[in-house]
Amino acid sequence: MSTPTHTESTFAVLLRDPEKAVQACLSGVGRRELARTALASFFVGTLLFGGVVGCFRGELQLLFAALKMPLLLLGAVVTTVPAIWALGATEERAWPMRSAASLMLVAAGRAALVLAALAPLLWLAMDLIGGYHLSSFLAACALGIAGLAALSVVLRGMRGMPSGTLALAGLVFGLSLLHSGWVLRPWLVRPGSPEIVFMRTERGVGALGSLVMSATRGAGDPLGYESEGAR
């Protein structure tokens, strides 16, 4: 298969041709340039999306959310890299750690581009709807869509492995993303909260429970007239 050449924009490959990006990661041809582009896209996209999420409360939360969003995706990447490398090794696949690392970096870069594309839509939804729970759920959905975009790159790179191995890789990445998001909360900050903090320390209802609660309350009270400030 073809790989990026010196006449081809690495950003175009990252954005439009995931198959070619995967081949560059595995073969090493153009891998360094592609990794640099993915890293730049990663920071720009996550900072932008985090800033939009923080706009719900504004003030210092805008900065906090913008700083934490790269950490969220980075936490999932760091956790997943050794996992997919080890899974490949169990299938007797000869690939170095740098190939697995660059594959995850490219996946994160594409996820960040998806977040950047969804950021204006999320901002518009928060501005028109304004409800905390629905806005929180929509932000989680946007992050999930970006996660699927990243996962598609990872699975392309692991093509040919048993379906169980691919499912396990997807589970590791999904749980890592969910856990990172929960640990680094708050993201929007409830309207009834008296202060803005960088991180919350109380246990709460858990990541999945919080998503279910936001989906339920957001559907029943999208504008947040009745449920704002409810815990």
N, C-alpha and C positions, 0 to 999 in steps of 0.2 A: 504494500500500500504506500501511497505517497506521504511525504513528510514536508514540513514547512521549509521553504527555500529562502535565500537571502532576498529575493525579489518580492516575497509575499509578507504582508503585514501579519505579525504574530497576534495582534489584537483581532484581526479579521478571522484568523484561525480559531482563536479562543471563543469568539462570539458566534461564528457561523458554522464551524466545521469541527465538532467534537471528536469525530472519528480520526481526523488528521492530528488533532491535539493529543489524543491517546497514543497514537503511533509514535509521535515525537517523544512522549514520556517513556515509552517502552524501548524504543530504539536508541535514544540518546541524541538523535540528529535534530538540532534546533531546540533541544530541551532547555538549555540555560536561558535562552532568549524568551522562550514561552513562559518559563517559570517567573521571570522578572515581570513580564506583562501581567501574568495572573496575580502576582503579589500586589502590583499597583492597582489593578482592578479590585482586588480584595479589599484594600483599605479605603479606596474611594467609595465603593458601593456600600460597604458596611457602615462607614461614617455617615453617609448621606441618609441611609435608611434609619439608622439609630437616631439621628437628629430629628427626622420626621416623627418617629415614635415619641421622642421626648417633647415634641411640640404640644402634645395633648395637655401637659401641665405647664410647659414653658419654664422660664426662669433657669435655675441651675440644673433642672432635670434634663433639659435639652442637651447640655454638655455631658452630663452623666450617661445618658442613653447612647449618645454618639461615641463615647469612649468605650462603653461596655459591649456594644454590638460586635466590633471586631474580635473581642475576647470570647464572645459566645461561639462564633463560628470557628475560631482558632482552637478552642477547647475540644470541639468535635473532631477537628482535623488531627490534632495531636493524639487523641485517643484512638482514632481509627487507623492511622498509618501503620503502627505495629501490628494491629489486628489483621488487616488485609495482607500485609507481608507474610505474617505467620500462616494465614489461611492458604496463601499461594504456595508456601513451602510445604504444607501438608499434602498438597496435590502434586508435589514434585515439579513445581514450576520454578525454573531458574531465573529469578529476577532479583536484582539488588535492592537494598533498602531505598536507595536514591530514586529508583523507578517508582516504587510505591509512594514515596514522599512527594515526588513531582506530580504524580497522578492525583493525589489528594489536593495538592496546591492548585492544580488546574481546575479540579472540581469545585474548590472553594471560590476560585476566581469567577467561574461561570455562575455560581450561586449568588455571588455579590452583584454581578451584572443584572441578574433577575431581580434582586432586591432593589437595585437602583431604578429599574424599569417600573416596579410596583410602587415605589415610594410616592410618586405624585397621586396615584389612585388612592393610596391609603390616606394621604394628607387630605384629599378632597372628601373622602368618606368621613373622616374625623371632623372635618369642618362643617359638613352638612348634617351629620347625625349627632355627633357630640356626646353620645352615651359612653361611659367608661367600659362597661362589659362588652358591648358589641365592638367597640374600637379595639379592645384588647384581643378579642377573638379574631378579628380581621387581621391584626398584626401577626398573630400566631399562624393564621392560614397563609399569609404571605411568606413567612419564614418556612413553613412546610413546603410550599411550592418551590422555593429556592433550594430547599433540601433535596427535593426530588430531582431537580436539575443537576445538582451535584452528584447524587446517587447514580444517575444515568451514566455519568462519565466514569465513575468507579466500576460499575458493572460492565461497561464496554471494555475496560482494561482487564477485567477478570473473565472475559468471555472464554467459553470452553470448559470452565470449571463446573462441577455438579451444581444443580439448582439449590441443594441444601446449603452449600458453601456460599453461594451468592445471597441466599436469604439471610444467612448468619451475618454476612458483611453489612447488608442493609439494616439489620436489626441493631448491630453495634453502632453504626453511624446515627440512626434515628434516635436511639436511647441516649447517645452522647449529646446530641443536639438538644434534646428535651431536658436533660439534666443540667446542661450548661445554662440554658435559658432560665431554669428554675433557681439555680444557685445565684445567678447574677441579678435577680429581681430586686427592686421594682423597675418597670420599664415606663409605664404611663403615669403612675401615681394616682391613687384615688382622689377625687375632688374633696372628700371629707378629711383627708390626711392633713394634720396641722403642719407637718414639716417634710422637707425633702431629704432623703438619705441616699447615700451611694448604694448600700446594700441592706436588705432586711435580714434580721437574724431569727425571727420567729418561724416555727415550722409550717404553719398554715395547713391547707387541705391537700397539699401535694400538687405536682405538676398536672397530672391527668385530671384530678378533681377540680383544679382551678380552671382548666380548659372547658370542662363540662359545665361548670357553674357559669362561666362567661358566656358560653353558647346559649345556655338555657335562659339566663336573665337578659342577655342581649336580644334574643328573639322575642321575649315577652315584653321587654321595655327598651326598645332600641334607642330612644332619646335619653334614657336614664332619669326620667322624672321621678320614678318610684324607688329605684334600686341604688342610686348613687350613694356611695359611702357605705353600703352594706358589705359585710364581711362574710 
